[in-house]
Amino acid sequence: MGTIVAYAQVERIERDRIQMTILLRKLSWQRTVGLLLAASMTAVAACSETPSETTTQEEATENVTTEELSSGAEGLVGEMVSLRAEVEETVDDTSFLLEDDQLFGGEDVLVINVSGEPFVLAEGDDTEVQVTGEVQQLVVAEFETEYELSLDPNLYADYEDRPVVVAQSIALSPDPGDITANPEAYYNKRIAVAGEVEDKLDGNTFTLDEEELFGGEDLLVISTMASPQANDGEKVTVTGVLRPYEKAEFETDYDFTWDLSVQEQVEAEYTEKPVFVADEVYPSAM
């Protein structure tokens, strides 16, 4: 009996030793990759002509241009980005490709929609879209488990182990002139608009200065966020829905806490005019 126990203990010790060896090798490999990545990013920073050309973590949380992504997609893995481009091709109901010759090293970027809301772009519609999400390395099996998706391995074979954007937010991003010409076409559709904060009426309400919007008139933005990042003079991107201001409907749909002066100003200046109800407000790199 003692011999059997001894053998069992030896087998357990040997099994633990093998598992520890595998773990140490894995950690060593990860450390090596991390050091190589750090060295690569340092080299890029050292060669930059000006400090502003280096993509920092703070900048990555703002709108990231396609040119910035093209030179550092691998370095942005794990970072939140927001970018604007045309849809090149729909892969399936979950994913699509964003068009740009410089994007992700000169190739179209795959966007995987995990927002919980379907995104459908009419055939022939060349309106750009605003995508906000995290850059991740695509591993189909892991994505299916983590995001409860069903991805066809054949469709995603070319993108396995490559950086993709996991989109928490997707919105149409029409040109200001298009909105000006026909605001009704965008009513109650999720869109993204960029501009400069002109006047902050209260903690959740401000005007967006965009000369091309609404014949040069400022756009009233009403945020449903608790504390939107919007200070006077700051350039921001807002995502949400455009709708005409009807007092009764807004009081029913939203729980705003305007004081009397703000209520009177909004009613006097914006009744039946387009206003933007934003669920996201963030710094813009426009």
C-alpha positions, 0 to 999 in steps of 0.5 A: 500500500505504501509503495502505491502511495509513493508512486502516486506522489512521484507521478503527481510531482512529475506532472506538476513539474511538467506543467510548471515548465510549460508555464515558464516557457509561455511566460518567457515567450510573452516577455520576449514578445513584450520586449520586442514590441517595446523596443519597436515602439521606442525606435518609432518614437526616436525616429519621429520628427516631432513629439506630436507624431507619436501615438500615446495612450491618451491620444488612442482614446480619441479619434484615431486617424487611419494614417495613425493606425496604419503605422501602429496597428500592432501597438494599439492592441488593447487600446480604445480607438475611434475612426471614420471611414467608408464601408468597403464590404460586408463580411456577414451580419456581424462584421464588415470591412472599413475602406482605406488604402493606409489602414492597418498597413495598407489593408482594409480593417475588419470591424466586428460588431459587439454593440448589441445593435444590428448595423445595416447599411443600404446597398450603394450607400457610401456614407462614412461610419464612425466606429469606436471600440478596442483593437484586439488580436482576432482568435475566432474560438475565443471571440465566439466564447467571449462575445457569444458570436457564431463566426464562420471559420472560412470567412475569418481565416484570413484575419486570424491572429491579426488586429481587428476593431471590436466595436462597442459603438457604430454610427453613420457619420454623414458629411455636415452638408448632407445633414444640412440639406436633408436633416429629416433623412437622419431623424431617429437614426444613430449618427456621429457628428464632430464639432467644437463646443460653443456654449455650455448651457448646463452640465448635460446641454451644450451647443456644437459649433459647426459652420456647415451644420444647419446653415451655420447655426449651432447644433444643440446637443443634449447628453444622456451621459452623467458627466459628458466631457464637453468644455467650451472650445473643446473639439468633440465627437458626439454619437446619438440620434437627431430628432426635432425638439418637441417639449412633450416628447422629450419630457416623456422620453428623457429625465432632464433637470434643466433650470427654468432659464435653460428650459425657456431658452431651448423652447424659444430657440429650438422648438421643432428644430433638429437637436442632437440627443447624445449617448456618447461624447468624447474628444475628437481629432477632427 
